[in-house]
Amino acid sequence: MPGPHTFTGEDLAELHIHGGQAVINAVLYAIGRVPKTRLAEPGEFTRRSFLNGKIDLTEAEGIADVIHAETEAQRRQAFRQMDGDLRRKFSDFRERLMTARAHLEAFIDFSEEEHLEPDILNKVKRAVKSVQVDLKECLTDNRRGERLRNGVHVTIVGEPNVGKSSLLNAICQKPTAIVSPIAGTTRDVVESAFDLGGYPVLLSDTAGLRETEDVIESEGVRRAVSRAVSSDLIVLVLDADQFTHVAPSSLDNPDSFIRSRLASFGIQPVENQRVTLLVNKIDLVPDEVAQQWRTSLPKEFIFLSCTTNTGMRECIGKLTGMVEELCGNPLVGEASLTQHRHRSNLEACAERLGRFQELLDSAEDVTLATHEIQQALRFLGKVTGHVYVEEVLDVIFRDFCIGK
């Protein structure tokens, strides 16, 4: 196939052969004997496509994410990025800032000539302000895209013997954690990655939270607190006996109750962290009591028995809903940022645009203000690849498979 109408933009030949490994090896051996041929490096075809202007860096990252997607939601998000959703968004920002820069440079060069619009600086300020608004909307997405790409971190916490390890095993449907009636059995963080309703989740069981003289258990408690603080969703587990001693009035504000209970263990969730309460061992209370809890208490609470599996379906459904809220629907709305480098460069871009507005508002030199626009464009270009550093490309393309 002749370029430039190929994936890489170069002349390309594709061999469609039988799939047996021996045939593949023989073909590769034969091609390898041709002078000046070699095997492609991982990601080399996609890298050539980028260098030849066929795709930008966000689309290249989308291809890599499609390859590595483990859940349906990840695949959908990656496909949108591969299809150019982020490229189109950032290209729009770039075009608007390029126009603003051109008007500023015209003002600098021809400000004394009559044919320039008298209100050109105010027009530029309004145009840049609109980009700032759109950038802020991009950056205040609660990191949904990054969370979906990397997986939602869910941590189970609670006092010893409330059924945290049993909960982990029940949700993951495999004996990941050791379960015993001995308090303090779990002393380290036990992790299990799984697909929850199409969303990637890393579920962590932790040591029971209590004061202890045991050095090893104490370290486990410290790790439990640390993991909870850094997670996206904290599941606080009480057993049914503990819950019967909770004052009903304290449950009027569910979120406040959960956060105050977590604070008593030294866990201070940040504002954008989700928290929920799960009451385990409801098989140990009369059925009418368990039913009253379900009907009269806040819907955010989860009631189940890991022993009898009662309430497990509702538990999975509620957890799935929370995870979906944290990640968003990848097919709805604007495409989300999926990489830390996107966010850091866009934050730097927004900072430069803020500095630009300050310089114009203070009637300082327009030339200095124009320099801030140029720097903003530079950071934006780092996201799409209009400005790139070789080391950045190495990091992006090294995780590709050989065939891409």
Secondary structure, 3 states (H helix, E strand, C coil): CCCCCCCCCCCCCCCCCCCCHHHHHHHHHHHHCCCCCCCCCCCHHHHHHHHCCCCCHHHHHHHHHHHHCCCHHHHHHHHHHHCCHHHHHHHHHHHHHHHHHHHHHHHHHHCCCCCCCCCHHHHHHHHHHHHHHHHHHHHCCCCHHHHHHHCEEEEEEECCCCCHHHHHHHHHCCCCCCCCCCCCCCCCCEEEEEEECCEEEEEEECCCCCCCCCHHHHHHHHHHHHHHHCCCEEEEEEEHHHHHCCCHHHHCCHHHHHHHHHHCCCCCCCCCCEEEEEEECHHHCCHHHHHHHHHHCCCCCEECCCCCCCCHHHHHHHHHHHHHHHHCCCCCCCCCCCCHHHHHHHHHHHHHHHHHHHHHHCCCCHHHHHHHHHHHHHHHHHHHCCCCCHHHHHHHHCCCCCCC
